[in-house]
Structures are given as structure tokens and as C-alpha cells.
Amino acid sequence: MFDTVKVDWCLVTGQPLSGKTTVTQTLKKHLGASRVTVVDWREHEASIKATLGSGEEPFEGKVPLAKIEDSILALIQRDKKASRRVTYVFDGFPGQ
């Protein structure tokens, strides 16, 4: 069965140091902080990277994109399950 809950999102892209994070914070301010979740790929990647290594041997490789996508989808599913209606603002995109 398909989930019919609508998910609102936007993607902020640009060159490195072009102000993507500033734009996402401005969107959050104007749309309402409680209604916006900023999705930062780097934060998800760092969180996953921490689970792939150990204290003695930190993970040095590139985190698979599929793992980052799964982490973000889990975030969205948790919000949907909790009946939270938010707009997801993606701060950048992998490969930028």
C-alpha cells in the first residue's frame, strides 16, 4: 500500500562557499523553525562514518551514497510516523 502523506522539500545547490547554508537558514527562519528540517548531507555522512569505524581504526573511506539516502529516508519516516508535517530543506547535494 502506498503512503499518501505529502512530503514538501526543497534543494539548495551552489558552488562551495556560495552561501547554501546561509540560504537554508534564511528559509528556516522565514518558513518557521518548527516547520523546517534542514538536511545536511555532510552531517549524515559523518554520523554514518562514525558507525563504520572503531575507536582504534576510524573509517577512512567514502560512505556509500545508499547509506546516506537510507539515513535521510529514516528521518522522513520517523517524522511521518509522528505525524509531523515539515518541509525538508536539503543543504547541498553529494558531489557538489
C-alpha positions in Angstrom: 0.0 0.0 0.0 1.3 3.5 -0.9 1.7 6.1 1.7 -0.3 9.2 0.7 1.3 11.7 3.0 2.7 14.5 1.0 6.4 15.5 1.7 7.4 19.1 1.0 11.1 19.7 0.2 13.5 22.0 -1.5 17.1 21.6 -2.6 19.6 24.4 -2.2 22.5 24.0 -4.6 25.6 26.0 -5.5 29.3 26.1 -5.6 31.4 25.5 -2.5 31.3 28.6 -0.2 28.5 30.2 -2.2 26.1 30.6 0.8 24.0 27.4 0.6 23.9 27.1 4.4 23.0 30.8 4.8 20.1 30.4 2.3 18.9 27.3 4.1 18.9 29.1 7.5 17.1 32.0 5.9 14.4 29.6 4.6 14.1 28.0 8.0 13.7 31.5 9.6 11.0 32.6 7.1 9.1 29.3 6.9 9.2 28.8 10.7 11.8 26.8 12.5 9.3 24.3 13.8 8.1 23.5 10.2 11.5 23.1 8.6 14.1 20.4 8.9 17.4 21.2 7.3 19.0 18.0 5.9 22.8 18.4 5.7 24.4 15.5 3.7 27.7 16.1 5.5 26.2 15.6 8.9 24.5 12.4 7.8 27.8 11.2 6.2 29.8 12.0 9.4 27.3 10.2 11.6 27.4 7.1 9.4 31.2 7.2 9.1 31.4 7.1 12.9 29.5 3.8 13.0 31.6 2.2 10.3 34.9 2.5 12.1 36.1 1.9 15.6 37.9 4.0 18.2 41.2 2.4 17.2 40.5 2.2 13.5 38.4 5.1 12.3 36.7 4.6 8.9 38.7 6.5 6.2 36.8 5.6 3.0 33.9 7.2 1.3 30.5 6.5 2.8 28.2 4.8 0.2 25.5 7.1 -1.1 22.9 4.5 -0.4 23.7 4.6 3.3 23.2 8.3 3.4 20.0 8.1 1.5 18.7 5.4 3.9 19.6 7.6 6.8 17.6 10.5 5.3 14.7 8.3 4.4 14.6 7.0 8.0 14.4 10.6 9.3 11.5 11.3 7.0 9.7 8.1 8.0 10.1 9.0 11.7 8.6 12.4 11.1 5.7 10.8 9.1 5.1 8.2 11.8 5.0 11.0 14.4 2.5 12.9 12.1 5.0 15.8 11.9 4.3 18.0 8.8 7.6 19.6 7.9 9.4 20.9 4.9 12.8 19.3 4.3 15.4 21.8 3.0 18.5 20.0 1.6 21.7 21.9 2.2 23.7 20.9 -0.8 23.9 17.6 -2.5 26.7 15.0 -2.7 29.3 15.7 -5.4 29.0 19.5 -5.2 
